[in-house]
Amino acid sequence: MSTLIEPESFDFVASFSSIEHSGLGRYDDPIDPIGDIREMQKISCILKPGGIFFLGIPVGQDDVGINCHRTYGRIRLPLMFAGC
């Protein structure tokens, strides 16, 4: 996964109310149905082994609010952490 940051660079990463918008095109980012999962993979790459990741996302019934945001439930939420 290509990023501008060296792998395993951070002891702590925080993302609050951000990842749920990734890949939906609302903020001129390219449409990507798994954009949120790709962002999680990038974070996993830059986090040092044993590092801490603070994640704030909407949790409830799985949903995509038009092109606004995703809500994570029993289907999508496990996909966010697959391979981490």
C-alpha positions, -999 to 999 in steps of 0.1 A, spaced: 0 0 0 16 32 -11 16 63 12 39 93 15 47 82 51 72 56 59 58 22 72 56 18 110 62 55 117 36 62 144 30 49 179 -5 64 179 -30 72 151 -64 89 156 -92 92 131 -125 107 141 -154 112 117 -132 108 87 -129 73 73 -166 69 68 -165 95 40 -136 79 21 -144 67 -14 -178 83 -16 -168 113 -37 -184 139 -15 -152 158 -10 -138 154 -45 -121 121 -37 -125 93 -63 -155 70 -60 -142 38 -45 -167 13 -28 -139 1 -5 -122 34 0 -128 32 38 -112 -3 39 -82 10 19 -77 38 44 -77 13 72 -51 -7 54 -29 25 51 -33 32 88 -24 -4 96 8 1 75 20 33 91 12 22 127 41 7 146 37 -29 159 19 -26 192 8 10 184 -26 24 194 -53 33 169 -82 55 180 -112 53 156 -144 73 158 -170 62 133 -208 60 132 -220 25 144 -255 11 139 -273 -6 111 -251 -9 80 -259 20 56 -245 44 31 -261 78 33 -262 87 -4 -226 100 -9 -224 115 26 -211 88 50 -213 52 59 -227 37 91 -210 5 103 -228 -25 115 -224 -62 118 -216 -66 81 -192 -38 73 -175 -32 107 -156 -66 106 -144 -58 71 -127 -26 85 -104 -47 107 -98 -77 84 -61 -80 78 -51 -56 105 
